[in-house]
Amino acid sequence: MASRQLIGMVHALPLPGSPSYLPPTGAIVERAVEDAILLEESGFDALLVENYGDAPFFADRVPPITVASLARVVAAVRAAVDVPVGINVLRNDAIAALSIAAACDARFIRVNVLSSMMYTDQGPIVGQAARLSRLRAALDPGIEVLADLFVKHATPPPGLRIEDAATDLRDRGMADGIILSGRGTGLPADEDMLRQVRKAVPDTRLLVGSGVNKESVASVLRTADGVIVGTAIKEDGDVNRPVDPARARALVQAARRSERQPS
């Protein structure tokens, strides 16, 4: 079996401008760099930096202070590790994510709602694939776009089939990869749904974006091309805590063992 991609989450603490921000900003940068180094040392193939601490989130355009602060974090992480780094600007500021990626030489971005629309706790969010694809062409066509399918903490429009949404992301949204998650942070993706998506887009990179742990990673990677892991590799399995190197290594080892087993 070919090697599957393991992406580790770097959850930034609340950034300047968010209601939970606690100065100094330098401490936020240090925590992100520490987590990033631990993830790289544990064997993760790539990292995804996210402004997770900024709840409640803006729907689709964050303030300039968030863009500036997250760029500072990403630049520090990029300087500290050799693995590829990606960016997700919550809730759905894909333009900011792509701009930070271009400025900081990041390799990919995650977009929660790239095409169609979703009902979320921020209200209805409509994808802006047209704007994003044109900006990517202008800034750096090499930056990859990983797009969520029926993103967590959200509800799809009535009647929208997941197979149709997947093919639209690939063909009309121009996503380089598709992410399937559970209903919320740390919750596993539905296995039947995962198989449906794999059948609908067999040649598109498919990742599972939540709920993966050392016990489930081998099973998930039998269908998916990779995983994005956050909660399971934190201290005590608490998404708000720092990365636990023992948990991170255990998950990577479980994933790599599964690759060596006959299919």
C-alpha positions in Angstrom: 0.0 0.0 0.0 1.3 3.5 -0.8 2.0 5.8 2.1 -1.0 7.7 3.3 -0.7 11.4 4.3 -0.9 12.3 7.9 -1.6 15.9 8.6 -1.3 17.2 12.2 -3.2 20.2 13.5 -1.6 23.3 14.9 -4.4 25.0 16.8 -3.4 28.6 17.4 -4.4 30.1 20.7 -6.8 33.0 20.6 -5.3 35.7 18.4 -5.3 39.5 18.9 -8.8 40.8 18.2 -10.6 37.7 19.4 -12.6 37.9 22.7 -10.4 35.3 24.4 -7.1 36.8 23.4 -4.5 36.9 26.2 -1.3 38.8 25.5 1.5 38.6 24.7 1.2 37.5 21.1 4.7 36.0 21.3 3.5 33.3 23.6 0.9 32.3 21.0 3.6 32.0 18.4 5.8 30.0 20.8 3.0 27.5 21.5 2.3 27.0 17.8 6.0 26.4 17.0 6.4 23.9 19.9 3.3 21.9 18.7 4.6 22.0 15.1 8.1 20.7 16.1 6.6 17.9 18.2 4.3 16.9 15.3 7.2 16.8 12.8 9.3 14.8 15.2 6.5 12.4 15.7 6.4 11.6 12.0 3.5 13.7 10.6 3.9 14.4 6.9 2.4 17.9 7.0 0.9 20.5 9.3 -2.3 22.6 9.2 -2.3 25.9 11.1 -5.7 27.1 12.1 -7.1 30.1 14.2 -9.0 27.6 16.3 -9.0 29.8 19.4 -10.9 32.7 17.8 -14.5 31.5 18.4 -17.0 32.8 17.9 -16.0 33.0 14.3 -16.8 35.4 11.5 -18.6 33.6 8.6 -16.5 34.5 5.7 -14.2 37.5 6.2 -12.0 37.9 9.3 -10.6 41.3 10.4 -7.1 42.5 9.2 -5.7 41.9 12.7 -6.5 38.2 12.4 -4.9 37.9 9.0 -1.7 39.7 10.3 -1.6 37.7 13.5 -2.1 34.3 11.8 0.5 35.2 9.2 3.0 35.8 12.0 2.2 32.3 13.4 2.4 30.6 10.0 5.8 32.3 9.2 7.2 31.1 12.5 6.0 27.6 12.0 7.3 27.5 8.4 10.7 28.6 9.7 10.8 25.9 12.4 9.8 22.8 10.4 10.7 21.2 7.1 7.3 19.5 6.3 4.7 21.2 4.2 2.4 23.7 6.1 -1.2 24.6 5.3 -3.6 27.2 6.6 -7.3 27.2 7.5 -8.9 30.6 8.4 -12.1 29.9 10.3 -14.8 30.0 9.6 -14.5 30.3 5.9 -12.1 33.1 4.9 -10.5 31.2 2.0 -9.2 34.5 0.5 -7.3 35.3 3.7 -6.0 31.7 3.9 -4.7 31.8 0.3 -3.2 35.2 0.8 -1.3 34.1 3.9 -0.2 31.0 2.1 1.2 33.0 -0.8 3.0 35.4 1.6 4.4 32.7 3.8 5.2 30.0 1.2 2.7 27.6 2.6 1.7 24.6 0.4 -2.0 24.2 0.8 -5.2 25.7 2.4 -8.3 24.1 3.8 -11.7 25.6 2.9 -14.7 24.7 4.9 -17.3 25.7 2.3 -15.8 26.0 -1.2 -18.9 25.5 -3.3 -22.7 25.2 -2.7 -23.7 26.4 0.7 -24.1 25.2 4.3 -26.2 26.2 7.2 -23.8 26.9 10.1 -23.7 28.4 13.6 -22.5 31.6 11.7 -25.6 31.5 9.5 -25.7 30.4 5.8 -22.3 30.3 4.3 -22.0 30.3 0.5 -18.9 29.0 -1.3 -16.7 31.4 -3.3 -14.9 29.0 -5.5 -14.9 31.5 -8.4 -13.1 34.2 -6.5 -10.7 31.8 -4.9 -9.7 30.0 -8.2 -8.9 33.3 -9.9 -6.9 34.6 -6.9 -4.9 31.4 -6.8 -4.2 31.7 -10.5 -2.9 35.2 -9.9 -0.9 34.5 -6.7 0.4 30.9 -6.9 -1.3 28.2 -8.9 0.8 25.6 -6.9 -1.0 26.2 -3.6 -3.4 23.3 -3.2 -7.0 23.7 -2.1 -8.4 21.0 0.2 -12.2 21.4 0.5 -14.5 20.1 3.2 -17.5 18.1 2.1 -20.6 18.6 4.3 -18.3 20.4 6.7 -18.7 19.7 10.5 -20.8 22.0 12.7 -23.1 22.5 9.7 -26.1 21.2 7.8 -26.3 20.8 4.0 -29.2 22.2 2.0 -32.2 19.8 1.8 -32.0 17.4 -1.1 -28.2 17.8 -1.8 -26.7 14.3 -2.2 -23.2 13.9 -0.9 -22.1 12.2 -4.1 -23.3 15.2 -6.2 -21.6 17.6 -3.8 -18.3 15.6 -4.0 -18.3 15.7 -7.8 -19.1 19.4 -7.8 -16.2 20.1 -5.5 -13.9 18.3 -7.8 -15.2 19.4 -11.2 -16.8 22.8 -10.6 -15.1 24.0 -7.4 -11.6 22.9 -8.6 -10.7 21.3 -5.3 -7.4 19.4 -5.3 -8.6 17.2 -2.4 -11.8 16.5 -0.5 -12.1 16.3 3.3 -14.9 14.4 5.1 -15.4 14.9 8.8 -17.8 14.0 11.5 -20.6 16.2 12.8 -18.3 18.1 15.1 -14.8 18.6 16.3 -13.3 15.3 17.4 -16.2 13.2 16.1 -15.6 10.4 13.6 -16.8 10.5 10.0 -19.5 8.1 9.0 -18.0 5.0 7.4 -20.8 4.5 5.0 -20.6 8.1 3.9 -16.9 7.8 3.4 -17.3 4.8 1.1 -20.0 6.7 -0.9 -17.6 9.6 -1.4 -14.8 7.3 -2.4 -17.0 5.6 -5.0 -18.2 9.0 -6.4 -14.7 10.5 -6.7 -12.3 7.5 -6.9 -9.4 9.4 -8.4 -9.6 12.4 -6.1 -7.5 12.7 -3.0 -9.8 12.0 0.0 -9.0 12.8 3.6 -10.8 12.3 6.9 -10.8 15.5 8.9 -12.0 14.6 12.4 -12.4 11.9 14.9 -9.4 9.8 13.9 -7.3 8.1 16.7 -4.7 5.4 17.0 -7.5 2.7 17.2 -9.3 3.9 14.1 -6.6 5.2 11.8 -5.8 1.8 10.2 -9.5 1.3 9.3 -9.9 4.8 8.0 -6.8 4.6 5.8 -8.2 1.5 4.0 -10.6 3.9 2.3 -9.1 7.4 2.6 -5.8 8.8 1.2 -5.0 10.6 4.4 -6.2 12.0 7.7 -6.1 15.3 9.5 -5.7 14.8 13.3 -6.0 17.2 16.2 -8.0 16.2 19.2 -6.6 12.6 19.5 -3.0 13.8 19.7 -3.5 16.5 22.4 -2.8 16.0 26.1 -5.7 14.0 27.7 -7.4 14.1 24.3 -8.4 17.7 24.9 -8.3 19.8 21.7 -7.4 22.9 23.7 -4.3 21.4 25.2 -0.8 21.2 23.7 0.3 18.3 21.5 1.2 15.1 23.5 4.2 13.6 21.8 3.4 10.1 23.1 -0.1 10.2 21.6 1.2 11.7 18.4 3.8 9.0 17.9 1.3 6.3 18.8 -1.0 7.4 16.1 1.7 7.7 13.4 3.0 4.2 14.4 -0.5 2.7 14.1 -0.9 4.3 10.6 2.5 3.1 9.4 1.9 -0.4 10.6 -1.3 -0.5 8.7 0.5 0.4 5.5 2.8 -2.6 5.9 0.0 -5.1 6.3 -1.3 -6.9 3.2 -4.5 -5.4 1.8 
